[in-house]
């Protein structure tokens, strides 16, 4: 399965609690923090919900 790198590029201040919780569940804390996750349907759905706060790129 493909892997993606997810980076937090915008703050969660002022966001709805669900968006904040989604960012935390992705393993992101501070702006600029990154995590590598498997591109499962669950992770891709979470990224889609907070796509205005994160950047993604595919990693080998």
N, CA, C and O atoms as a GROMACS GRO file, in nm:
protein
  240
    1UNK      N    1   0.085  -0.118   0.000
    1UNK     CA    2   0.000   0.000   0.000
    1UNK      C    3   0.090   0.124   0.000
    1UNK      O    4   0.199   0.123   0.057
    2UNK      N    5   0.044   0.228  -0.063
    2UNK     CA    6   0.121   0.352  -0.072
    2UNK      C    7   0.129   0.420   0.064
    2UNK      O    8   0.044   0.400   0.152
    3UNK      N    9   0.232   0.501   0.080
    3UNK     CA   10   0.250   0.578   0.203
    3UNK      C   11   0.248   0.725   0.167
    3UNK      O   12   0.297   0.764   0.061
    4UNK      N   13   0.193   0.806   0.255
    4UNK     CA   14   0.188   0.949   0.232
    4UNK      C   15   0.250   1.022   0.352
    4UNK      O   16   0.240   0.978   0.466
    5UNK      N   17   0.313   1.135   0.322
    5UNK     CA   18   0.365   1.223   0.426
    5UNK      C   19   0.266   1.337   0.442
    5UNK      O   20   0.230   1.404   0.345
    6UNK      N   21   0.224   1.359   0.565
    6UNK     CA   22   0.125   1.462   0.595
    6UNK      C   23   0.195   1.568   0.680
    6UNK      O   24   0.257   1.535   0.782
    7UNK      N   25   0.186   1.695   0.639
    7UNK     CA   26   0.250   1.805   0.710
    7UNK      C   27   0.145   1.908   0.747
    7UNK      O   28   0.064   1.948   0.663
    8UNK      N   29   0.146   1.952   0.872
    8UNK     CA   30   0.055   2.057   0.918
    8UNK      C   31   0.112   2.192   0.876
    8UNK      O   32   0.223   2.227   0.916
    9UNK      N   33   0.036   2.268   0.796
    9UNK     CA   34   0.086   2.395   0.745
    9UNK      C   35   0.006   2.515   0.796
    9UNK      O   36   0.051   2.629   0.781
   10UNK      N   37  -0.110   2.492   0.855
   10UNK     CA   38  -0.188   2.600   0.911
   10UNK      C   39  -0.229   2.564   1.053
   10UNK      O   40  -0.239   2.447   1.088
   11UNK      N   41  -0.252   2.665   1.133
   11UNK     CA   42  -0.286   2.646   1.273
   11UNK      C   43  -0.428   2.593   1.289
   11UNK      O   44  -0.515   2.616   1.205
   12UNK      N   45  -0.450   2.521   1.399
   12UNK     CA   46  -0.584   2.472   1.430
   12UNK      C   47  -0.660   2.570   1.518
   12UNK      O   48  -0.776   2.545   1.553
   13UNK      N   49  -0.597   2.682   1.553
   13UNK     CA   50  -0.666   2.784   1.633
   13UNK      C   51  -0.781   2.839   1.550
   13UNK      O   52  -0.763   2.876   1.434
   14UNK      N   53  -0.898   2.844   1.609
   14UNK     CA   54  -1.016   2.895   1.540
   14UNK      C   55  -1.090   2.791   1.459
   14UNK      O   56  -1.194   2.820   1.401
   15UNK      N   57  -1.037   2.669   1.455
   15UNK     CA   58  -1.104   2.561   1.383
   15UNK      C   59  -1.205   2.494   1.474
   15UNK      O   60  -1.199   2.507   1.596
   16UNK      N   61  -1.296   2.421   1.412
   16UNK     CA   62  -1.395   2.348   1.490
   16UNK      C   63  -1.328   2.232   1.564
   16UNK      O   64  -1.226   2.181   1.520
   17UNK      N   65  -1.386   2.192   1.677
   17UNK     CA   66  -1.326   2.084   1.756
   17UNK      C   67  -1.304   1.955   1.678
   17UNK      O   68  -1.206   1.884   1.701
   18UNK      N   69  -1.394   1.923   1.585
   18UNK     CA   70  -1.376   1.801   1.507
   18UNK      C   71  -1.251   1.809   1.420
   18UNK      O   72  -1.180   1.710   1.405
   19UNK      N   73  -1.223   1.926   1.363
   19UNK     CA   74  -1.103   1.943   1.281
   19UNK      C   75  -0.978   1.932   1.367
   19UNK      O   76  -0.880   1.871   1.326
   20UNK      N   77  -0.981   1.990   1.485
   20UNK     CA   78  -0.867   1.980   1.577
   20UNK      C   79  -0.840   1.835   1.615
   20UNK      O   80  -0.726   1.790   1.617
   21UNK      N   81  -0.946   1.763   1.645
   21UNK     CA   82  -0.932   1.623   1.685
   21UNK      C   83  -0.878   1.539   1.569
   21UNK      O   84  -0.797   1.448   1.591
   22UNK      N   85  -0.921   1.568   1.449
   22UNK     CA   86  -0.872   1.494   1.333
   22UNK      C   87  -0.724   1.517   1.312
   22UNK      O   88  -0.650   1.422   1.283
   23UNK      N   89  -0.678   1.641   1.328
   23UNK     CA   90  -0.536   1.673   1.313
   23UNK      C   91  -0.456   1.598   1.420
   23UNK      O   92  -0.350   1.543   1.390
   24UNK      N   93  -0.505   1.595   1.542
   24UNK     CA   94  -0.435   1.525   1.650
   24UNK      C   95  -0.429   1.374   1.622
   24UNK      O   96  -0.327   1.311   1.646
   25UNK      N   97  -0.538   1.318   1.571
   25UNK     CA   98  -0.542   1.175   1.541
   25UNK      C   99  -0.448   1.138   1.426
   25UNK      O  100  -0.403   1.024   1.417
   26UNK      N  101  -0.420   1.232   1.340
   26UNK     CA  102  -0.323   1.208   1.233
   26UNK      C  103  -0.180   1.211   1.286
   26UNK      O  104  -0.087   1.177   1.214
   27UNK      N  105  -0.162   1.252   1.411
   27UNK     CA  106  -0.030   1.254   1.472
   27UNK      C  107   0.042   1.386   1.456
   27UNK      O  108   0.165   1.392   1.470
   28UNK      N  109  -0.031   1.493   1.428
   28UNK     CA  110   0.028   1.625   1.408
   28UNK      C  111   0.002   1.712   1.529
   28UNK      O  112  -0.108   1.710   1.586
   29UNK      N  113   0.104   1.789   1.570
   29UNK     CA  114   0.089   1.874   1.687
   29UNK      C  115   0.115   2.020   1.654
   29UNK      O  116   0.027   2.104   1.672
   30UNK      N  117   0.235   2.051   1.606
   30UNK     CA  118   0.272   2.190   1.578
   30UNK      C  119   0.276   2.214   1.429
   30UNK      O  120   0.285   2.121   1.349
   31UNK      N  121   0.269   2.341   1.390
   31UNK     CA  122   0.284   2.376   1.250
   31UNK      C  123   0.422   2.331   1.204
   31UNK      O  124   0.522   2.355   1.272
   32UNK      N  125   0.426   2.266   1.090
   32UNK     CA  126   0.552   2.215   1.037
   32UNK      C  127   0.581   2.072   1.074
   32UNK      O  128   0.673   2.011   1.020
   33UNK      N  129   0.504   2.015   1.168
   33UNK     CA  130   0.526   1.876   1.204
   33UNK      C  131   0.473   1.785   1.094
   33UNK      O  132   0.375   1.817   1.027
   34UNK      N  133   0.539   1.672   1.076
   34UNK     CA  134   0.503   1.579   0.970
   34UNK      C  135   0.490   1.439   1.027
   34UNK      O  136   0.546   1.406   1.131
   35UNK      N  137   0.414   1.358   0.957
   35UNK     CA  138   0.403   1.218   0.990
   35UNK      C  139   0.385   1.140   0.861
   35UNK      O  140   0.333   1.193   0.762
   36UNK      N  141   0.428   1.015   0.862
   36UNK     CA  142   0.411   0.928   0.746
   36UNK      C  143   0.309   0.822   0.783
   36UNK      O  144   0.324   0.753   0.884
   37UNK      N  145   0.207   0.809   0.702
   37UNK     CA  146   0.098   0.716   0.727
   37UNK      C  147   0.074   0.631   0.603
   37UNK      O  148   0.108   0.670   0.492
   38UNK      N  149   0.016   0.513   0.624
   38UNK     CA  150  -0.030   0.432   0.512
   38UNK      C  151  -0.151   0.500   0.450
   38UNK      O  152  -0.233   0.559   0.520
   39UNK      N  153  -0.163   0.493   0.319
   39UNK     CA  154  -0.273   0.561   0.249
   39UNK      C  155  -0.397   0.472   0.248
   39UNK      O  156  -0.444   0.431   0.141
   40UNK      N  157  -0.448   0.442   0.365
   40UNK     CA  158  -0.570   0.362   0.377
   40UNK      C  159  -0.691   0.453   0.357
   40UNK      O  160  -0.679   0.574   0.370
   41UNK      N  161  -0.806   0.396   0.327
   41UNK     CA  162  -0.926   0.479   0.310
   41UNK      C  163  -0.957   0.564   0.433
   41UNK      O  164  -1.007   0.676   0.419
   42UNK      N  165  -0.930   0.513   0.553
   42UNK     CA  166  -0.957   0.588   0.675
   42UNK      C  167  -0.868   0.711   0.685
   42UNK      O  168  -0.915   0.820   0.715
   43UNK      N  169  -0.739   0.694   0.659
   43UNK     CA  170  -0.645   0.805   0.666
   43UNK      C  171  -0.675   0.907   0.557
   43UNK      O  172  -0.672   1.028   0.583
   44UNK      N  173  -0.704   0.862   0.436
   44UNK     CA  174  -0.734   0.954   0.327
   44UNK      C  175  -0.861   1.034   0.356
   44UNK      O  176  -0.870   1.151   0.318
   45UNK      N  177  -0.958   0.972   0.421
   45UNK     CA  178  -1.079   1.044   0.460
   45UNK      C  179  -1.050   1.150   0.564
   45UNK      O  180  -1.108   1.259   0.559
   46UNK      N  181  -0.962   1.119   0.660
   46UNK     CA  182  -0.924   1.218   0.761
   46UNK      C  183  -0.850   1.335   0.698
   46UNK      O  184  -0.875   1.450   0.732
   47UNK      N  185  -0.759   1.304   0.605
   47UNK     CA  186  -0.685   1.410   0.536
   47UNK      C  187  -0.782   1.497   0.456
   47UNK      O  188  -0.766   1.619   0.451
   48UNK      N  189  -0.880   1.435   0.394
   48UNK     CA  190  -0.977   1.511   0.315
   48UNK      C  191  -1.056   1.608   0.402
   48UNK      O  192  -1.090   1.718   0.357
   49UNK      N  193  -1.086   1.570   0.526
   49UNK     CA  194  -1.163   1.657   0.616
   49UNK      C  195  -1.084   1.780   0.658
   49UNK      O  196  -1.143   1.884   0.687
   50UNK      N  197  -0.950   1.770   0.663
   50UNK     CA  198  -0.867   1.883   0.708
   50UNK      C  199  -0.770   1.926   0.597
   50UNK      O  200  -0.660   1.973   0.626
   51UNK      N  201  -0.811   1.911   0.472
   51UNK     CA  202  -0.723   1.941   0.359
   51UNK      C  203  -0.683   2.087   0.353
   51UNK      O  204  -0.582   2.120   0.290
   52UNK      N  205  -0.758   2.176   0.418
   52UNK     CA  206  -0.724   2.318   0.420
   52UNK      C  207  -0.615   2.349   0.524
   52UNK      O  208  -0.564   2.461   0.529
   53UNK      N  209  -0.580   2.251   0.607
   53UNK     CA  210  -0.478   2.271   0.711
   53UNK      C  211  -0.349   2.194   0.683
   53UNK      O  212  -0.246   2.224   0.743
   54UNK      N  213  -0.353   2.096   0.595
   54UNK     CA  214  -0.237   2.009   0.574
   54UNK      C  215  -0.194   2.004   0.428
   54UNK      O  216  -0.270   2.039   0.338
   55UNK      N  217  -0.070   1.959   0.408
   55UNK     CA  218  -0.020   1.928   0.275
   55UNK      C  219   0.020   1.782   0.276
   55UNK      O  220   0.067   1.730   0.377
   56UNK      N  221   0.002   1.716   0.163
   56UNK     CA  222   0.039   1.575   0.154
   56UNK      C  223   0.127   1.553   0.032
   56UNK      O  224   0.118   1.624  -0.068
   57UNK      N  225   0.212   1.453   0.043
   57UNK     CA  226   0.287   1.406  -0.073
   57UNK      C  227   0.314   1.259  -0.056
   57UNK      O  228   0.326   1.209   0.056
   58UNK      N  229   0.325   1.191  -0.169
   58UNK     CA  230   0.346   1.047  -0.167
   58UNK      C  231   0.493   1.017  -0.139
   58UNK      O  232   0.582   1.084  -0.190
   59UNK      N  233   0.516   0.916  -0.057
   59UNK     CA  234   0.650   0.876  -0.018
   59UNK      C  235   0.668   0.729  -0.056
   59UNK      O  236   0.574   0.650  -0.049
   60UNK      N  237   0.786   0.694  -0.096
   60UNK     CA  238   0.813   0.554  -0.131
   60UNK      C  239   0.861   0.475  -0.011
   60UNK      O  240   0.887   0.356  -0.023
   0.00000   0.00000   0.00000
